Amino acid sequence: MGVLVRIRGWLECDDQQLAQVREIVEADDADRTYSGGWAFPPRQYNFTNWVFFGAEMRAQSVDWFLERLRRVARIPASDDDGDLITGLFFVSHEVDGMSEWQVRDSTVVFQAAGQEYQFLDE
């Protein structure tokens, strides 16, 4: 069956950035196995928009997801505040353990997940 990786997390963005995130996500073939892991709340409220992702995938598909996430991270600020898209994802690899992917400063930053998050893999 192969090695499985569980990815779950969210992005925070403004209205204009949300539209661009949606374009990137929807550009994938709808039949692609893991494209359905993206979730856009049907009603956003207040000032921050949210986009969620959750899927358990084969390890060879992680690069597909990471490429999408890097494209999203590069979406520029859309107003004078200069706010970029931010987000946090926990990535649990059956062999390599858990890591944390932070979306910030127009990139994806990787680090080991802290012990306080290990309960997610139990």
ZAGU-875648 format. One record per atom (N, C-alpha, C): x, y, z; residue in three letters; residue number from 0; atom name. Coordinates in nm, 2 decimals. Layout:
REM ZAGU-875648
px py pz r k a
X Y Z ALA NUM CA
...
This chain:
REM ZAGU-875648
px py pz r k a
0.08 -0.12 0.00 MET 0 N
0.00 0.00 0.00 MET 0 CA
0.09 0.13 0.00 MET 0 C
0.20 0.12 0.06 GLY 1 N
0.29 0.24 0.06 GLY 1 CA
0.28 0.32 0.19 GLY 1 C
0.36 0.42 0.20 VAL 2 N
0.37 0.51 0.32 VAL 2 CA
0.26 0.61 0.31 VAL 2 C
0.19 0.64 0.42 LEU 3 N
0.08 0.74 0.42 LEU 3 CA
0.13 0.86 0.50 LEU 3 C
0.08 0.98 0.46 VAL 4 N
0.11 1.10 0.52 VAL 4 CA
-0.03 1.17 0.55 VAL 4 C
-0.05 1.22 0.67 ARG 5 N
-0.17 1.29 0.70 ARG 5 CA
-0.13 1.44 0.71 ARG 5 C
-0.21 1.52 0.63 ILE 6 N
-0.18 1.66 0.63 ILE 6 CA
-0.31 1.73 0.67 ILE 6 C
-0.30 1.82 0.77 ARG 7 N
-0.42 1.90 0.81 ARG 7 CA
-0.37 2.03 0.86 ARG 7 C
-0.45 2.14 0.83 GLY 8 N
-0.42 2.27 0.87 GLY 8 CA
-0.51 2.37 0.80 GLY 8 C
-0.47 2.50 0.81 TRP 9 N
-0.55 2.61 0.76 TRP 9 CA
-0.47 2.72 0.71 TRP 9 C
-0.53 2.81 0.64 LEU 10 N
-0.47 2.94 0.59 LEU 10 CA
-0.56 3.05 0.63 LEU 10 C
-0.50 3.17 0.65 GLU 11 N
-0.57 3.29 0.68 GLU 11 CA
-0.54 3.40 0.58 GLU 11 C
-0.64 3.46 0.53 CYS 12 N
-0.62 3.56 0.42 CYS 12 CA
-0.73 3.66 0.41 CYS 12 C
-0.72 3.76 0.33 ASP 13 N
-0.82 3.86 0.31 ASP 13 CA
-0.91 3.82 0.19 ASP 13 C
-1.01 3.90 0.15 ASP 14 N
-1.10 3.87 0.05 ASP 14 CA
-1.03 3.85 -0.09 ASP 14 C
-0.95 3.94 -0.13 GLN 15 N
-0.88 3.93 -0.26 GLN 15 CA
-0.79 3.81 -0.26 GLN 15 C
-0.72 3.78 -0.16 GLN 16 N
-0.63 3.67 -0.15 GLN 16 CA
-0.71 3.54 -0.16 GLN 16 C
-0.83 3.54 -0.09 LEU 17 N
-0.91 3.42 -0.09 LEU 17 CA
-0.95 3.38 -0.23 LEU 17 C
-0.98 3.48 -0.31 ALA 18 N
-1.02 3.46 -0.45 ALA 18 CA
-0.90 3.39 -0.53 ALA 18 C
-0.78 3.44 -0.50 GLN 19 N
-0.67 3.38 -0.57 GLN 19 CA
-0.64 3.24 -0.52 GLN 19 C
-0.65 3.21 -0.39 VAL 20 N
-0.64 3.08 -0.33 VAL 20 CA
-0.73 2.99 -0.40 VAL 20 C
-0.86 3.03 -0.41 ARG 21 N
-0.96 2.95 -0.48 ARG 21 CA
-0.92 2.91 -0.62 ARG 21 C
-0.87 3.01 -0.69 GLU 22 N
-0.82 2.99 -0.83 GLU 22 CA
-0.72 2.88 -0.84 GLU 22 C
-0.62 2.89 -0.75 ILE 23 N
-0.51 2.79 -0.75 ILE 23 CA
-0.57 2.65 -0.72 ILE 23 C
-0.65 2.64 -0.62 VAL 24 N
-0.71 2.51 -0.58 VAL 24 CA
-0.80 2.46 -0.69 VAL 24 C
-0.88 2.54 -0.75 GLU 25 N
-0.97 2.50 -0.85 GLU 25 CA
-0.91 2.47 -0.98 GLU 25 C
-0.78 2.51 -1.00 ALA 26 N
-0.71 2.48 -1.13 ALA 26 CA
-0.68 2.34 -1.14 ALA 26 C
-0.67 2.27 -1.03 ASP 27 N
-0.65 2.12 -1.03 ASP 27 CA
-0.76 2.05 -1.09 ASP 27 C
-0.73 1.94 -1.15 ASP 28 N
-0.84 1.86 -1.20 ASP 28 CA
-0.93 1.81 -1.09 ASP 28 C
-1.06 1.83 -1.10 ALA 29 N
-1.15 1.79 -0.99 ALA 29 CA
-1.14 1.64 -0.96 ALA 29 C
-1.10 1.56 -1.05 ASP 30 N
-1.09 1.42 -1.03 ASP 30 CA
-0.96 1.38 -0.96 ASP 30 C
-0.87 1.47 -0.94 ARG 31 N
-0.74 1.44 -0.87 ARG 31 CA
-0.78 1.40 -0.73 ARG 31 C
-0.72 1.29 -0.68 THR 32 N
-0.76 1.23 -0.56 THR 32 CA
-0.77 1.32 -0.44 THR 32 C
-0.67 1.40 -0.42 TYR 33 N
-0.66 1.48 -0.30 TYR 33 CA
-0.71 1.62 -0.31 TYR 33 C
-0.76 1.66 -0.42 SER 34 N
-0.81 1.80 -0.44 SER 34 CA
-0.93 1.82 -0.35 SER 34 C
-1.00 1.72 -0.32 GLY 35 N
-1.12 1.73 -0.23 GLY 35 CA
-1.09 1.76 -0.09 GLY 35 C
-0.96 1.76 -0.05 GLY 36 N
-0.92 1.79 0.08 GLY 36 CA
-0.93 1.94 0.12 GLY 36 C
-0.95 2.03 0.02 TRP 37 N
-0.96 2.17 0.05 TRP 37 CA
-1.10 2.20 0.09 TRP 37 C
-1.12 2.29 0.19 ALA 38 N
-1.25 2.33 0.23 ALA 38 CA
-1.26 2.48 0.25 ALA 38 C
-1.36 2.54 0.19 PHE 39 N
-1.38 2.68 0.20 PHE 39 CA
-1.51 2.70 0.27 PHE 39 C
-1.51 2.76 0.39 PRO 40 N
-1.64 2.78 0.46 PRO 40 CA
-1.74 2.85 0.36 PRO 40 C
-1.86 2.81 0.36 PRO 41 N
-1.96 2.87 0.27 PRO 41 CA
-1.99 3.02 0.30 PRO 41 C
-1.96 3.05 0.43 ARG 42 N
-1.99 3.19 0.47 ARG 42 CA
-1.87 3.24 0.55 ARG 42 C
-1.79 3.33 0.50 GLN 43 N
-1.68 3.39 0.58 GLN 43 CA
-1.73 3.50 0.65 GLN 43 C
-1.68 3.54 0.77 TYR 44 N
-1.73 3.65 0.85 TYR 44 CA
-1.61 3.72 0.91 TYR 44 C
-1.64 3.84 0.96 ASN 45 N
-1.54 3.93 1.01 ASN 45 CA
-1.43 3.97 0.91 ASN 45 C
-1.31 3.98 0.95 PHE 46 N
-1.21 4.04 0.87 PHE 46 CA
-1.11 3.94 0.81 PHE 46 C
-1.11 3.82 0.86 THR 47 N
-1.01 3.72 0.82 THR 47 CA
-1.09 3.61 0.75 THR 47 C
-1.05 3.56 0.64 ASN 48 N
-1.10 3.45 0.57 ASN 48 CA
-1.02 3.32 0.60 ASN 48 C
-1.09 3.21 0.60 TRP 49 N
-1.02 3.08 0.64 TRP 49 CA
-1.04 2.98 0.52 TRP 49 C
-0.93 2.91 0.50 VAL 50 N
-0.93 2.80 0.41 VAL 50 CA
-0.87 2.68 0.48 VAL 50 C
-0.93 2.56 0.48 PHE 51 N
-0.88 2.45 0.55 PHE 51 CA
-0.84 2.33 0.45 PHE 51 C
-0.75 2.25 0.50 PHE 52 N
-0.71 2.13 0.42 PHE 52 CA
-0.70 2.02 0.51 PHE 52 C
-0.74 1.90 0.47 GLY 53 N
-0.72 1.78 0.55 GLY 53 CA
-0.73 1.66 0.46 GLY 53 C
-0.63 1.58 0.46 ALA 54 N
-0.63 1.46 0.38 ALA 54 CA
-0.52 1.36 0.43 ALA 54 C
-0.54 1.24 0.41 GLU 55 N
-0.44 1.13 0.43 GLU 55 CA
-0.40 1.09 0.29 GLU 55 C
-0.28 1.10 0.25 MET 56 N
-0.23 1.07 0.12 MET 56 CA
-0.11 0.98 0.11 MET 56 C
-0.09 0.93 0.00 ARG 57 N
0.04 0.85 -0.02 ARG 57 CA
0.15 0.95 -0.02 ARG 57 C
0.27 0.91 0.03 ALA 58 N
0.38 0.99 0.04 ALA 58 CA
0.42 1.06 -0.09 ALA 58 C
0.41 0.99 -0.20 GLN 59 N
0.45 1.04 -0.33 GLN 59 CA
0.36 1.16 -0.37 GLN 59 C
0.25 1.18 -0.31 SER 60 N
0.16 1.30 -0.34 SER 60 CA
0.19 1.42 -0.26 SER 60 C
0.28 1.41 -0.16 VAL 61 N
0.30 1.53 -0.07 VAL 61 CA
0.37 1.64 -0.15 VAL 61 C
0.45 1.61 -0.25 ASP 62 N
0.51 1.72 -0.33 ASP 62 CA
0.40 1.79 -0.41 ASP 62 C
0.30 1.73 -0.46 TRP 63 N
0.19 1.79 -0.52 TRP 63 CA
0.12 1.90 -0.43 TRP 63 C
0.09 1.85 -0.31 PHE 64 N
0.03 1.95 -0.21 PHE 64 CA
0.13 2.06 -0.18 PHE 64 C
0.26 2.03 -0.15 LEU 65 N
0.35 2.13 -0.12 LEU 65 CA
0.37 2.24 -0.23 LEU 65 C
0.36 2.19 -0.35 GLU 66 N
0.37 2.29 -0.47 GLU 66 CA
0.25 2.38 -0.46 GLU 66 C
0.13 2.33 -0.44 ARG 67 N
0.02 2.42 -0.43 ARG 67 CA
0.03 2.52 -0.31 ARG 67 C
0.08 2.47 -0.20 LEU 68 N
0.09 2.55 -0.08 LEU 68 CA
0.19 2.66 -0.10 LEU 68 C
0.30 2.63 -0.17 ARG 69 N
0.40 2.73 -0.20 ARG 69 CA
0.35 2.84 -0.30 ARG 69 C
0.26 2.80 -0.39 ARG 70 N
0.20 2.89 -0.48 ARG 70 CA
0.11 2.99 -0.41 ARG 70 C
0.03 2.93 -0.31 VAL 71 N
-0.06 3.01 -0.23 VAL 71 CA
0.03 3.11 -0.14 VAL 71 C
0.13 3.06 -0.09 ALA 72 N
0.22 3.14 0.00 ALA 72 CA
0.27 3.27 -0.07 ALA 72 C
0.29 3.25 -0.20 ARG 73 N
0.35 3.36 -0.28 ARG 73 CA
0.25 3.47 -0.32 ARG 73 C
0.12 3.45 -0.29 ILE 74 N
0.02 3.55 -0.33 ILE 74 CA
0.05 3.68 -0.25 ILE 74 C
0.06 3.79 -0.32 PRO 75 N
0.11 3.91 -0.26 PRO 75 CA
0.00 3.97 -0.17 PRO 75 C
0.04 4.07 -0.09 ALA 76 N
-0.06 4.14 -0.01 ALA 76 CA
-0.15 4.22 -0.11 ALA 76 C
-0.27 4.24 -0.06 SER 77 N
-0.36 4.30 -0.16 SER 77 CA
-0.41 4.44 -0.11 SER 77 C
-0.35 4.49 0.00 ASP 78 N
-0.39 4.62 0.05 ASP 78 CA
-0.27 4.69 0.11 ASP 78 C
-0.30 4.81 0.16 ASP 79 N
-0.19 4.89 0.22 ASP 79 CA
-0.14 4.83 0.35 ASP 79 C
-0.21 4.74 0.42 ASP 80 N
-0.17 4.68 0.54 ASP 80 CA
-0.05 4.59 0.52 ASP 80 C
-0.04 4.54 0.40 GLY 81 N
0.07 4.45 0.36 GLY 81 CA
0.06 4.31 0.42 GLY 81 C
-0.06 4.27 0.46 ASP 82 N
-0.07 4.14 0.52 ASP 82 CA
-0.06 4.03 0.42 ASP 82 C
0.03 3.93 0.44 LEU 83 N
0.04 3.82 0.36 LEU 83 CA
-0.04 3.70 0.41 LEU 83 C
-0.06 3.60 0.33 ILE 84 N
-0.13 3.48 0.37 ILE 84 CA
-0.04 3.41 0.48 ILE 84 C
-0.11 3.37 0.59 THR 85 N
-0.04 3.29 0.69 THR 85 CA
-0.12 3.16 0.71 THR 85 C
-0.05 3.06 0.77 GLY 86 N
-0.12 2.94 0.79 GLY 86 CA
-0.03 2.84 0.87 GLY 86 C
-0.09 2.73 0.91 LEU 87 N
-0.02 2.63 0.99 LEU 87 CA
-0.07 2.50 0.95 LEU 87 C
0.02 2.40 0.92 PHE 88 N
-0.02 2.27 0.88 PHE 88 CA
0.06 2.17 0.96 PHE 88 C
0.00 2.06 1.01 PHE 89 N
0.07 1.95 1.07 PHE 89 CA
0.08 1.84 0.97 PHE 89 C
0.19 1.79 0.95 VAL 90 N
0.22 1.68 0.85 VAL 90 CA
0.27 1.56 0.93 VAL 90 C
0.19 1.45 0.93 SER 91 N
0.23 1.33 1.00 SER 91 CA
0.27 1.22 0.90 SER 91 C
0.40 1.19 0.89 HIS 92 N
0.45 1.09 0.80 HIS 92 CA
0.47 0.96 0.88 HIS 92 C
0.42 0.85 0.83 GLU 93 N
0.42 0.72 0.90 GLU 93 CA
0.56 0.68 0.94 GLU 93 C
0.66 0.72 0.86 VAL 94 N
0.80 0.68 0.89 VAL 94 CA
0.88 0.79 0.96 VAL 94 C
0.87 0.91 0.90 ASP 95 N
0.95 1.02 0.95 ASP 95 CA
0.89 1.10 1.07 ASP 95 C
0.77 1.07 1.11 GLY 96 N
0.71 1.14 1.22 GLY 96 CA
0.64 1.27 1.18 GLY 96 C
0.61 1.36 1.28 MET 97 N
0.53 1.48 1.25 MET 97 CA
0.62 1.60 1.23 MET 97 C
0.58 1.68 1.14 SER 98 N
0.65 1.81 1.12 SER 98 CA
0.54 1.92 1.11 SER 98 C
0.59 2.04 1.12 GLU 99 N
0.50 2.16 1.12 GLU 99 CA
0.54 2.24 1.00 GLU 99 C
0.44 2.28 0.92 TRP 100 N
0.47 2.36 0.80 TRP 100 CA
0.40 2.50 0.83 TRP 100 C
0.48 2.60 0.84 GLN 101 N
0.42 2.74 0.86 GLN 101 CA
0.42 2.82 0.73 GLN 101 C
0.31 2.87 0.70 VAL 102 N
0.30 2.96 0.58 VAL 102 CA
0.31 3.10 0.63 VAL 102 C
0.42 3.16 0.59 ARG 103 N
0.45 3.30 0.64 ARG 103 CA
0.56 3.36 0.55 ARG 103 C
0.56 3.49 0.54 ASP 104 N
0.66 3.56 0.47 ASP 104 CA
0.68 3.51 0.33 ASP 104 C
0.56 3.48 0.26 SER 105 N
0.56 3.43 0.12 SER 105 CA
0.63 3.30 0.10 SER 105 C
0.64 3.22 0.20 THR 106 N
0.71 3.09 0.18 THR 106 CA
0.65 2.99 0.28 THR 106 C
0.70 2.87 0.27 VAL 107 N
0.66 2.76 0.36 VAL 107 CA
0.78 2.72 0.44 VAL 107 C
0.77 2.74 0.57 VAL 108 N
0.88 2.71 0.67 VAL 108 CA
0.86 2.58 0.73 VAL 108 C
0.96 2.49 0.74 PHE 109 N
0.94 2.36 0.80 PHE 109 CA
1.02 2.35 0.93 PHE 109 C
0.96 2.28 1.02 GLN 110 N
1.03 2.25 1.15 GLN 110 CA
0.96 2.13 1.21 GLN 110 C
1.03 2.07 1.31 ALA 111 N
0.98 1.95 1.38 ALA 111 CA
0.86 2.00 1.46 ALA 111 C
0.75 1.92 1.47 ALA 112 N
0.64 1.96 1.55 ALA 112 CA
0.67 1.93 1.69 ALA 112 C
0.63 2.02 1.78 GLY 113 N
0.65 2.01 1.92 GLY 113 CA
0.58 1.89 1.98 GLY 113 C
0.63 1.85 2.10 GLN 114 N
0.57 1.73 2.17 GLN 114 CA
0.43 1.75 2.20 GLN 114 C
0.39 1.88 2.22 GLU 115 N
0.25 1.90 2.26 GLU 115 CA
0.15 1.87 2.15 GLU 115 C
0.20 1.84 2.03 TYR 116 N
0.11 1.81 1.92 TYR 116 CA
0.11 1.66 1.88 TYR 116 C
0.19 1.58 1.95 GLN 117 N
0.20 1.44 1.92 GLN 117 CA
0.07 1.36 1.95 GLN 117 C
-0.01 1.42 2.03 PHE 118 N
-0.14 1.35 2.05 PHE 118 CA
-0.22 1.33 1.93 PHE 118 C
-0.19 1.42 1.83 LEU 119 N
-0.27 1.41 1.70 LEU 119 CA
-0.23 1.28 1.62 LEU 119 C
-0.12 1.22 1.66 ASP 120 N
-0.08 1.10 1.59 ASP 120 CA
-0.10 0.97 1.67 ASP 120 C
-0.17 0.98 1.78 GLU 121 N
-0.20 0.86 1.86 GLU 121 CA
-0.31 0.78 1.81 GLU 121 C
